[in-house]
Amino acid sequence: MKRALVILAAALALASCEEWEPVFTLKNGDVDMYKAAELTPTATIAELKALYAKHGVLKIQDDDMVIKGKVISDDHSGNIYRELYIQDETGVISVKIGLSSLYSDYKLGQTIYVRCGGLTIGQYNGMPQLGVEDQTGEYETAYLDNRYLIDAHVIRGAFGDPVPPLSVTEAQLQEALKEGYTNPLWGQLVTITDLRYGAAGSYASDHFKRIFILLYVDPYKDKKSSTNRVFCSSETYGVTTWAMSKNKFLEYLDAGCFDRCGTSDKGMDDVFDEMTGLTVKESIRANATAVTTSHYFHLPQGLPVQIRTSGFAKFADTEIDPDVIGDLNAQDGVPISATGIVTVYSGAVQLALVDENSVKILK
């Protein structure tokens, strides 16, 4: 009898392990197990954004307000992070969902309804966002960061065909920059053609071919403090990858690539942390993490476009084709087309690539 009980207990243990196995997957849920909802939208995305244009940061009080859109973003590569972009016939809004692997729950082309009551409409450096009220006051919106809250507001509808990327011209991008927040282009999945490496038309004092990265001396201190940030933005510093994982960043750092970056008018090794006694470079190395990187490109009439890639993207360490970069002292790189989510950041055009296959060389 005792032996039979032992066998039964073992069997129950195995069954329990099998039941809980999905917890250890990367999926947030099983998209095949839900029933597609069908709600009636009461407002368009453009009408929602118009509320911000009129009132500024606004917590939506209308519990009956519902918007509808198709999913156009996919975070499978890690370059879109904790944001879901949905599009209707009037434009796009970014819904700030504080989870990763959103692609497992929200498929490209799937209809999504958002119950807006209680949510907050705002922006981040010009980019429209829908989230919850930020209790810290640091940002205009914060993330929906738990499943109950997300499911109460973000409702999954029927699957559909993915929205194809929109081919946009330099003139359309210029117009979108002039119009700003309410322009329907921002947030769309687009293809930009005839981009060349270099920052033509951006700032006269800057080197033509360059990147932009921001390094924190101590990530646990005030990230807005000028003494805790090192800007590298006047050249390429020998960076030839779309971004930098932690290991790739350390490789660049130890090779001396960023020694010419500095705090104020001093070089990276000339400033010491009063608390630790470490040089800036030593402190940055001790706190190293993946580094998001912007590479500057430009269109034929000179409009700058920053291709911004997360250091946590799966393709962060992918090399940019040498023919695209070309001679650092000449405007001779070959043109490319690039597909991704187009956003505005402080009056500049940014593009977040979908994945490593989003760039095509035009020879």
C-alpha positions as CSV (number, residue, x, y, z in Angstrom):
1,M,0.0,0.0,0.0
2,K,2.8,2.4,0.9
3,R,4.5,1.7,-2.5
4,A,1.2,2.5,-4.3
5,L,0.9,5.8,-2.4
6,V,4.4,6.8,-3.4
7,I,3.7,6.0,-7.1
8,L,0.5,8.0,-6.9
9,A,2.2,11.0,-5.3
10,A,4.9,10.9,-8.0
11,A,2.3,10.9,-10.7
12,L,0.5,13.9,-9.2
13,A,3.8,15.8,-8.9
14,L,4.4,15.2,-12.6
15,A,0.9,16.2,-13.5
16,S,1.3,19.4,-11.5
17,C,4.6,20.3,-13.3
18,E,3.0,19.7,-16.6
19,E,0.0,21.9,-15.7
20,W,2.2,24.9,-14.8
21,E,4.7,24.6,-17.6
22,P,3.2,27.5,-19.7
23,V,4.3,29.9,-16.9
24,F,7.9,29.5,-18.1
25,T,7.2,30.4,-21.7
26,L,7.8,33.9,-23.1
27,K,4.1,34.3,-24.1
28,N,1.8,36.5,-22.1
29,G,-1.2,34.3,-22.9
30,D,-2.5,31.9,-25.5
31,V,-4.0,34.0,-28.3
32,D,-6.0,31.0,-29.6
33,M,-8.0,30.7,-26.4
34,Y,-9.8,34.1,-26.4
35,K,-13.1,35.0,-28.0
36,A,-12.8,37.9,-30.4
37,A,-14.7,40.9,-29.1
38,E,-16.7,43.4,-31.3
39,L,-17.2,46.8,-29.7
40,T,-18.6,50.0,-31.2
41,P,-16.0,52.8,-31.3
42,T,-17.3,56.2,-30.2
43,A,-14.2,58.2,-31.2
44,T,-11.4,58.1,-33.8
45,I,-7.8,58.2,-32.9
46,A,-7.6,61.7,-34.4
47,E,-10.4,62.9,-32.2
48,L,-8.6,61.4,-29.1
49,K,-5.4,63.2,-30.0
50,A,-7.4,66.4,-30.6
51,L,-8.3,66.4,-27.0
52,Y,-4.6,66.7,-26.0
53,A,-4.1,69.4,-28.6
54,K,-6.8,71.4,-27.0
55,H,-6.4,70.6,-23.3
56,G,-2.9,69.3,-22.9
57,V,-2.4,66.2,-20.6
58,L,-5.8,64.9,-20.0
59,K,-7.3,62.0,-18.0
60,I,-10.3,60.8,-20.0
61,Q,-13.4,61.1,-17.9
62,D,-15.8,59.6,-20.4
63,D,-16.2,56.0,-19.5
64,D,-18.0,55.2,-22.7
65,M,-15.2,56.4,-25.0
66,V,-13.9,53.6,-27.2
67,I,-11.4,53.8,-30.0
68,K,-10.6,51.0,-32.5
69,G,-7.5,50.3,-34.5
70,K,-5.4,47.6,-36.2
71,V,-2.1,46.5,-34.6
72,I,0.8,47.7,-36.8
73,S,3.8,47.1,-34.4
74,D,5.6,43.9,-33.5
75,D,8.1,43.6,-30.7
76,H,9.5,40.2,-31.6
77,S,12.9,41.7,-32.4
78,G,13.0,43.8,-29.2
79,N,13.3,47.1,-31.0
80,I,9.8,48.1,-30.1
81,Y,9.5,47.8,-26.3
82,R,6.4,48.0,-24.1
83,E,4.3,49.9,-26.7
84,L,1.5,48.8,-28.9
85,Y,0.8,51.0,-32.0
86,I,-2.7,50.8,-33.4
87,Q,-4.0,52.6,-36.5
88,D,-7.4,53.6,-37.8
89,E,-8.3,55.6,-40.9
90,T,-7.4,58.9,-39.1
91,G,-4.0,58.1,-37.6
92,V,-2.0,56.1,-35.0
93,I,-1.7,56.1,-31.2
94,S,0.9,54.4,-29.0
95,V,-0.7,52.5,-26.1
96,K,1.8,52.1,-23.3
97,I,1.5,48.5,-22.2
98,G,4.1,47.6,-19.5
99,L,4.8,44.1,-20.8
100,S,7.3,42.6,-23.2
101,S,6.5,39.9,-25.9
102,L,3.3,41.7,-26.8
103,Y,3.4,40.0,-30.2
104,S,2.2,36.8,-28.6
105,D,-1.1,38.5,-27.6
106,Y,-1.6,41.2,-30.1
107,K,-1.0,40.1,-33.7
108,L,-0.2,42.3,-36.7
109,G,-3.4,43.2,-38.4
110,Q,-5.6,42.3,-35.4
111,T,-8.3,44.7,-34.4
112,I,-7.9,46.2,-31.0
113,Y,-10.5,48.2,-29.0
114,V,-9.4,50.5,-26.2
115,R,-11.7,51.7,-23.5
116,C,-10.3,55.1,-22.8
117,G,-12.2,56.1,-19.6
118,G,-9.7,56.5,-16.8
119,L,-6.7,56.5,-19.2
120,T,-4.5,59.6,-19.9
121,I,-3.6,61.1,-23.2
122,G,-0.2,62.8,-23.4
123,Q,3.0,62.9,-25.4
124,Y,6.7,62.2,-25.0
125,N,8.9,64.7,-26.8
126,G,6.1,65.2,-29.4
127,M,5.0,61.6,-29.8
128,P,1.3,60.9,-28.9
129,Q,0.9,58.3,-26.2
130,L,-2.1,56.7,-24.3
131,G,-1.4,55.3,-20.8
132,V,-2.3,56.0,-17.2
133,E,-1.6,59.0,-15.1
134,D,2.0,59.2,-14.0
135,Q,1.9,59.6,-10.2
136,T,5.5,60.8,-10.1
137,G,4.8,63.7,-12.5
138,E,8.0,63.0,-14.4
139,Y,6.2,62.0,-17.6
140,E,2.8,62.8,-19.0
141,T,1.7,59.2,-19.1
142,A,2.8,55.9,-17.4
143,Y,2.4,52.3,-18.3
144,L,-0.6,50.0,-17.9
145,D,1.6,47.6,-15.9
146,N,-0.6,44.7,-14.7
147,R,-2.7,42.2,-16.6
148,Y,-6.0,43.2,-14.9
149,L,-5.6,46.8,-15.8
150,I,-4.5,46.0,-19.4
151,D,-7.4,43.6,-20.0
152,A,-9.9,46.1,-18.6
153,H,-8.9,48.7,-21.2
154,V,-7.3,46.8,-24.2
155,I,-9.8,44.5,-25.8
156,R,-8.7,42.0,-28.5
157,G,-10.9,41.8,-31.6
158,A,-10.8,39.7,-34.8
159,F,-7.6,38.8,-36.6
160,G,-7.0,40.5,-40.0
161,D,-4.4,41.1,-42.7
162,P,-1.4,43.1,-41.6
163,V,-1.3,46.8,-42.6
164,P,1.3,47.2,-45.4
165,P,4.0,49.8,-44.9
166,L,3.3,53.2,-46.3
167,S,5.9,54.6,-48.7
168,V,6.5,58.2,-47.5
169,T,8.4,61.0,-49.2
170,E,10.7,63.7,-47.9
171,A,8.0,66.3,-48.5
172,Q,5.5,64.3,-46.4
173,L,7.9,64.0,-43.5
174,Q,8.7,67.8,-43.7
175,E,4.9,68.5,-43.6
176,A,4.5,66.2,-40.6
177,L,7.3,68.0,-38.7
178,K,5.6,71.3,-39.3
179,E,2.2,70.0,-38.2
180,G,3.6,68.2,-35.1
181,Y,1.6,66.2,-32.7
182,T,-1.7,65.8,-34.6
183,N,-0.2,64.7,-37.9
184,P,-1.5,61.2,-38.8
185,L,1.8,60.1,-40.1
186,W,3.5,59.7,-36.7
187,G,3.5,56.1,-35.4
188,Q,2.7,54.6,-38.8
189,L,4.6,51.7,-40.3
190,V,6.5,53.2,-43.2
191,T,9.2,52.7,-45.8
192,I,11.6,55.6,-46.4
193,T,13.6,55.3,-49.6
194,D,16.9,56.9,-50.7
195,L,18.4,57.4,-47.3
196,R,22.1,58.0,-47.2
197,Y,24.4,57.8,-44.2
198,G,25.2,61.2,-42.7
199,A,23.6,64.1,-40.9
200,A,23.2,66.6,-43.8
201,G,21.0,69.5,-42.9
202,S,20.9,68.9,-39.1
203,Y,23.3,71.0,-37.2
204,A,26.1,73.0,-38.9
205,S,28.5,72.4,-36.1
206,D,28.2,68.6,-36.2
207,H,30.3,66.2,-38.0
208,F,28.6,64.9,-41.2
209,K,28.7,61.2,-40.4
210,R,27.8,60.5,-36.8
211,I,25.8,58.6,-34.2
212,F,24.1,59.6,-30.9
213,I,24.4,57.7,-27.7
214,L,23.8,58.7,-24.1
215,L,26.0,57.0,-21.4
216,Y,25.2,57.2,-17.7
217,V,28.0,57.5,-15.2
218,D,25.8,56.0,-12.4
219,P,22.3,54.7,-13.5
220,Y,21.1,54.9,-9.9
221,K,21.6,58.7,-9.7
222,D,19.6,61.4,-11.3
223,K,19.6,60.6,-15.1
224,K,18.8,64.2,-16.0
225,S,21.8,65.5,-14.2
226,S,24.4,67.0,-16.5
227,T,27.2,65.5,-14.4
228,N,25.7,62.0,-14.7
229,R,25.4,61.9,-18.5
230,V,28.0,61.6,-21.2
231,F,26.8,62.6,-24.7
232,C,28.6,61.1,-27.7
233,S,27.2,62.8,-30.8
234,S,29.8,64.5,-32.9
235,E,31.2,61.5,-34.9
236,T,30.8,57.7,-35.4
237,Y,33.4,56.8,-32.8
238,G,34.1,53.7,-34.8
239,V,30.6,52.2,-34.1
240,T,29.6,50.1,-37.1
241,T,26.7,48.2,-35.5
242,W,23.1,49.3,-35.4
243,A,23.2,49.4,-31.6
244,M,25.2,47.7,-28.8
245,S,24.5,44.9,-26.5
246,K,26.3,45.1,-23.2
247,N,29.2,43.0,-24.4
248,K,29.5,44.9,-27.7
249,F,29.5,48.2,-25.8
250,L,32.3,47.0,-23.5
251,E,34.2,46.0,-26.6
252,Y,33.9,49.4,-28.0
253,L,34.6,51.1,-24.6
254,D,37.7,49.1,-23.9
255,A,39.0,49.8,-27.4
256,G,39.0,53.5,-26.5
257,C,36.2,54.4,-29.0
258,F,34.4,56.7,-26.6
259,D,37.5,58.3,-25.0
260,R,36.7,61.5,-27.0
261,C,33.3,61.8,-25.4
262,G,33.3,64.0,-22.4
263,T,31.4,65.7,-19.6
264,S,31.4,69.5,-20.2
265,D,34.8,70.5,-21.7
266,K,36.7,67.6,-20.1
267,G,37.5,64.2,-21.6
268,M,35.9,61.0,-20.2
269,D,39.0,60.1,-18.1
270,D,39.5,63.6,-16.6
271,V,36.5,63.7,-14.3
272,F,36.2,61.7,-11.1
273,D,33.2,60.6,-9.1
274,E,33.5,62.2,-5.6
275,M,31.8,59.2,-3.9
276,T,33.7,56.3,-5.5
277,G,36.9,57.9,-6.7
278,L,36.4,56.2,-10.1
279,T,37.0,58.0,-13.3
280,V,33.9,58.5,-15.5
281,K,35.1,55.8,-17.8
282,E,35.6,53.3,-15.0
283,S,32.2,54.1,-13.5
284,I,30.5,53.7,-16.9
285,R,32.2,50.4,-17.3
286,A,31.2,49.2,-13.9
287,N,27.6,50.1,-14.7
288,A,27.6,48.9,-18.3
289,T,24.4,47.9,-20.0
290,A,23.1,47.6,-23.6
291,V,23.2,51.0,-25.3
292,T,20.5,52.3,-27.6
293,T,22.0,54.0,-30.7
294,S,20.8,56.5,-33.3
295,H,22.6,56.6,-36.6
296,Y,22.1,59.7,-38.7
297,F,20.9,59.4,-42.3
298,H,19.5,62.0,-44.6
299,L,17.2,62.3,-47.6
300,P,18.1,64.0,-50.9
301,Q,17.0,67.5,-49.9
302,G,18.9,67.2,-46.6
303,L,16.2,66.2,-44.1
304,P,17.9,64.2,-41.3
305,V,16.4,60.9,-40.2
306,Q,17.7,59.1,-37.1
307,I,17.5,55.3,-37.3
308,R,17.2,54.4,-33.7
309,T,17.9,50.9,-32.4
310,S,17.6,49.5,-28.9
311,G,20.6,47.9,-27.4
312,F,18.3,45.1,-26.4
313,A,17.1,44.4,-29.9
314,K,18.1,40.9,-31.2
315,F,19.9,42.5,-34.1
316,A,21.7,45.2,-32.0
317,D,25.2,43.9,-32.8
318,T,24.5,43.5,-36.6
319,E,27.0,45.3,-38.7
320,I,25.9,48.0,-41.0
321,D,27.1,47.2,-44.5
322,P,30.4,49.1,-45.1
323,D,29.1,50.3,-48.5
324,V,26.3,52.1,-46.6
325,I,28.7,53.9,-44.3
326,G,31.2,54.6,-47.0
327,D,34.2,56.9,-46.5
328,L,33.8,58.8,-43.3
329,N,35.2,61.9,-45.0
330,A,33.0,61.8,-48.0
331,Q,29.3,61.7,-48.9
332,D,29.7,58.4,-50.9
333,G,27.7,55.8,-49.0
334,V,25.2,53.9,-51.1
335,P,21.5,54.6,-50.5
336,I,19.1,52.4,-48.6
337,S,15.4,51.9,-48.0
338,A,14.3,51.3,-44.4
339,T,11.0,50.0,-43.0
340,G,9.8,50.7,-39.5
341,I,7.7,52.7,-37.1
342,V,8.2,56.4,-37.8
343,T,8.1,58.7,-34.8
344,V,8.9,62.3,-33.9
345,Y,11.4,63.1,-31.1
346,S,12.0,66.7,-30.2
347,G,11.2,67.9,-33.7
348,A,13.3,65.3,-35.4
349,V,12.3,62.2,-37.5
350,Q,13.1,58.9,-35.9
351,L,12.7,55.4,-37.4
352,A,12.6,52.2,-35.4
353,L,13.4,49.2,-37.6
354,V,11.1,46.2,-37.5
355,D,14.1,43.8,-37.7
356,E,17.4,43.2,-39.4
357,N,15.6,42.6,-42.7
358,S,14.1,46.0,-42.7
359,V,17.0,47.6,-44.5
360,K,17.5,47.2,-48.3
361,I,20.6,48.4,-50.1
362,L,19.8,50.3,-53.3
363,K,22.7,49.9,-55.7
